[in-house]
Structure formats: C-alpha cells, structure tokens
C-alpha cells in the first residue's frame, strides 16, 4: 500500500506538534521515523491511520484521502487494510492469546483458526494460544500484538515504539518477528522509535522535529 503524507501540520491550541510534514512510503517499504520525545511521532502515526485529526495537509492511503472520509469510513478502511502495533500491547485480558489474535478476523466476519495458529507459530508463540495475557512475558505480549496486527494481512502496518518496554534481547526477537512477517506478507511498515537499533533495520530512516521531517 502506498502512503503519501503532504504538508501535514498538527497543533494543540497554540502549541505546534509538527509542521509541514511530507513523506511517501512505497508498497512493501519499511520506513523508521525517529526524533526526540515530544516531537509528535506517535501523533503522526495516529494521523496516518486516521485515528487523530490534523490542521492542514493531507494523508492518502492508496490514493484515498483520509481527510475526506467520515469516522465510519476511516474505521472500515483501517479494519480492512491497516494493522497497528502499540507500545502498551492493548491485548484484552479476558480473552486468551488465540482469541486476541483472531479479533481482526472476527471484525471482518471471518473465522480461520488455521491462520491464527500459523501466525502464532510464525511469531514464536506456538502452543500458547490457550494462555491468558497475564500468563505471558512482555516480549510474548508484544508478539501477540504483532500477530493480531498482521492476521488480516493488512497492506500497511504502523508500529508505535513496539520495543520500548523490552530488554535488548527480547526487543531483537520482537523486531525479527515484525520484520519477517511484514516482508512475508508484502506489507508496508512504518515504525516510530527511540531505538537506533530498531531504526537500523529499516530501508529508510526519517527524522521528525517540530519544523518538519528530513531523511
């Protein structure tokens, strides 16, 4: 999926979050966005998904202008074509691992237990589908989040500091799973991170500041 962000600006009152951000992500490309805390990396990622609003500019996914869509239309587009990995995992504690991973399929009216089990195996969680989230480590929970984000084979994956709460060894394993699965499914990947190690895995690294984006 192609992603085109053009002259995007975001403010909170008089506070500038970012100004005149323009970037393009080609189908299948892995782009990392780095920058200091508070420059709006997560906010930019949320705008790319249509989860947040902006004050000027445009975001286009495969030629579709997100700014021209209503909330329901944006939600449907995300459900079909976008995956999101959060730093805080956001797994549902009352559902087991397999049920958490299967959620995007259920929202699309699909049921495919074989695909769920194959995805769990692909991210190193084979045999853990019946466990509850509280029985897993942080690294395992992040891999559940990756599996859930990729289970419906999205065209674009957005990852917000997916290794931020993990030790270096676990972070490397999570990045291995993230990169391997996006490559296998041909998805575009946009990663925002403080980690130079994680960013080094990308095809291209962009630097975000309050003045814009360079790279």
C-alpha positions as CSV (number, residue, x, y, z in Angstrom):
1,X,0.0,0.0,0.0
2,X,1.3,3.4,-0.9
3,X,1.2,6.1,1.8
4,X,1.5,9.8,0.9
5,X,1.6,12.5,3.6
6,X,1.7,16.0,2.3
7,X,2.3,19.2,4.2
8,X,0.7,17.8,7.3
9,X,0.5,20.1,10.4
10,X,-0.9,19.5,13.8
11,X,-1.4,21.9,16.8
12,X,-2.8,21.7,20.2
13,X,-4.1,25.2,20.8
14,X,-1.1,27.5,20.3
15,X,1.4,24.5,20.7
16,X,2.9,23.2,17.5
17,X,3.2,19.5,17.4
18,X,4.7,19.3,13.9
19,X,4.6,21.5,10.8
20,X,4.7,20.8,7.1
21,X,5.5,17.1,7.3
22,X,5.7,15.4,3.9
23,X,6.7,11.8,3.2
24,X,6.0,8.9,1.0
25,X,6.1,5.1,1.8
26,X,6.2,2.8,-1.2
27,X,4.4,-0.6,-1.2
28,X,6.4,-3.1,0.7
29,X,8.8,-0.4,2.1
30,X,10.0,-0.3,5.8
31,X,10.4,3.3,7.0
32,X,11.5,4.2,10.5
33,X,10.7,7.6,12.0
34,X,12.9,8.8,14.8
35,X,13.0,12.0,16.9
36,X,13.2,13.4,20.4
37,X,10.4,12.9,22.9
38,X,7.5,15.3,22.4
39,X,8.0,16.0,18.7
40,X,4.8,14.2,17.8
41,X,6.0,10.8,16.4
42,X,3.0,8.9,17.9
43,X,0.6,11.6,16.9
44,X,1.9,11.5,13.3
45,X,1.4,7.7,13.3
46,X,-2.1,8.2,14.6
47,X,-2.8,10.7,11.8
48,X,-1.5,8.2,9.2
49,X,-4.1,5.7,10.5
50,X,-6.9,8.3,10.6
51,X,-7.1,7.9,14.4
52,X,-6.2,11.5,15.0
53,X,-7.1,14.8,13.2
54,X,-4.8,17.4,11.8
55,X,-5.0,21.1,11.0
56,X,-3.5,21.3,7.5
57,X,-2.3,19.0,4.8
58,X,-3.4,15.5,3.7
59,X,-2.9,11.8,4.2
60,X,-3.6,9.4,1.3
61,X,-3.7,5.6,1.5
62,X,-3.6,4.0,-1.9
63,X,-5.0,7.3,-3.3
64,X,-7.8,7.6,-0.8
65,X,-7.8,10.9,1.0
66,X,-8.4,10.1,4.7
67,X,-9.5,13.7,5.4
68,X,-12.4,13.3,3.0
69,X,-13.7,10.2,4.9
70,X,-16.1,10.1,7.9
71,X,-15.3,8.3,11.1
72,X,-17.1,5.1,10.0
73,X,-15.4,5.1,6.6
74,X,-12.0,5.5,8.2
75,X,-12.7,2.7,10.6
76,X,-13.7,0.4,7.8
77,X,-10.5,1.3,5.9
78,X,-8.4,0.5,8.9
79,X,-10.2,-2.7,9.6
80,X,-9.5,-4.0,6.0
81,X,-6.1,-2.6,5.2
82,X,-4.2,-1.3,8.2
83,X,-2.6,-3.0,11.2
84,X,-1.4,-1.2,14.3
85,X,1.1,-2.3,17.0
86,X,1.1,-0.3,20.2
87,X,3.9,0.0,22.8
88,X,1.4,-0.8,25.5
89,X,0.2,-4.1,23.8
90,X,-3.5,-3.4,24.3
91,X,-4.4,-7.0,24.5
92,X,-7.8,-7.9,26.1
93,X,-7.1,-9.6,29.5
94,X,-10.3,-11.7,29.5
95,X,-9.5,-13.3,26.1
96,X,-6.9,-16.0,25.6
97,X,-4.0,-15.4,23.2
98,X,-5.6,-17.1,20.2
99,X,-8.9,-15.1,20.7
100,X,-6.9,-11.8,20.9
101,X,-5.1,-12.6,17.7
102,X,-8.3,-13.6,15.9
103,X,-10.2,-10.3,16.7
104,X,-9.4,-8.6,13.4
105,X,-10.7,-11.6,11.5
106,X,-13.9,-11.7,13.6
107,X,-14.5,-8.0,12.9
108,X,-14.3,-8.8,9.2
109,X,-16.8,-11.7,9.6
110,X,-14.1,-14.3,9.0
111,X,-13.1,-17.3,11.1
112,X,-9.8,-19.1,10.3
113,X,-8.3,-21.0,13.2
114,X,-5.6,-22.5,11.0
115,X,-4.4,-19.0,10.1
116,X,-4.4,-18.0,13.7
117,X,-2.3,-21.0,14.7
118,X,0.1,-20.4,11.8
119,X,0.5,-16.8,12.7
120,X,1.2,-17.7,16.4
121,X,3.9,-20.2,15.2
122,X,5.4,-17.6,12.9
123,X,5.9,-15.1,15.8
124,X,7.3,-17.8,18.1
125,X,4.1,-18.4,20.2
126,X,3.2,-21.9,19.0
127,X,1.3,-23.8,21.7
128,X,0.5,-20.7,23.7
129,X,-2.9,-19.9,22.1
130,X,-4.9,-21.1,25.2
131,X,-3.0,-18.9,27.7
132,X,-4.3,-15.7,29.1
133,X,-2.3,-12.5,28.7
134,X,-1.4,-12.3,32.3
135,X,0.5,-15.6,31.9
136,X,2.9,-14.2,29.3
137,X,6.0,-12.1,29.5
138,X,6.3,-8.6,28.0
139,X,8.1,-9.9,24.9
140,X,5.4,-12.6,24.4
141,X,2.6,-10.0,24.7
142,X,4.2,-7.8,22.1
143,X,4.4,-10.7,19.7
144,X,0.7,-11.3,20.4
145,X,0.1,-7.7,19.4
146,X,2.2,-8.2,16.2
147,X,0.3,-11.4,15.3
148,X,-3.0,-9.6,15.9
149,X,-2.0,-6.7,13.7
150,X,-1.0,-8.9,10.8
151,X,-3.6,-11.7,11.0
152,X,-5.9,-10.0,8.5
153,X,-3.0,-9.4,6.1
154,X,-3.1,-5.6,6.1
155,X,-1.4,-3.7,3.3
156,X,0.1,-1.2,5.8
157,X,1.5,-1.9,9.3
158,X,2.0,1.0,11.8
159,X,4.2,0.3,14.8
160,X,4.5,2.7,17.8
161,X,7.6,2.0,19.9
162,X,7.0,-1.8,19.8
163,X,10.3,-2.5,21.6
164,X,10.2,0.5,24.1
165,X,9.3,-1.6,27.1
166,X,11.6,-4.6,26.3
167,X,15.1,-5.6,27.2
168,X,17.6,-5.6,24.3
169,X,17.5,-9.4,23.7
170,X,13.7,-9.5,23.7
171,X,13.5,-6.4,21.6
172,X,15.7,-8.0,19.0
173,X,13.4,-11.0,18.9
174,X,10.3,-8.8,18.5
175,X,11.9,-6.9,15.7
176,X,12.8,-10.1,14.0
177,X,9.2,-11.3,14.1
178,X,7.9,-7.9,13.0
179,X,10.2,-7.5,10.0
180,X,9.9,-11.2,8.9
181,X,6.1,-11.1,8.9
182,X,5.7,-7.8,7.1
183,X,8.2,-9.0,4.5
184,X,6.4,-12.3,4.1
185,X,3.0,-10.6,3.6
186,X,4.4,-7.8,1.4
187,X,3.1,-5.1,3.8
188,X,4.5,-1.6,4.1
189,X,5.8,-0.9,7.6
190,X,6.1,2.5,9.4
191,X,7.9,2.3,12.7
192,X,8.3,5.2,15.2
193,X,11.0,4.6,17.7
194,X,13.7,6.0,20.0
195,X,15.8,2.9,19.4
196,X,18.7,3.3,16.9
197,X,19.0,-0.5,16.8
198,X,15.4,-0.9,15.7
199,X,15.6,2.0,13.2
200,X,18.7,0.5,11.7
201,X,16.6,-2.4,10.4
202,X,14.6,-0.1,8.2
203,X,15.0,0.6,4.5
204,X,15.0,4.3,5.2
205,X,15.2,6.4,8.4
206,X,13.4,9.8,8.7
207,X,14.0,12.4,11.4
208,X,11.0,14.3,12.8
209,X,11.2,17.6,14.5
210,X,8.7,20.4,15.2
211,X,9.9,22.0,12.0
212,X,9.2,19.0,9.7
213,X,10.7,15.8,8.6
214,X,14.1,15.0,7.0
215,X,15.9,11.9,5.8
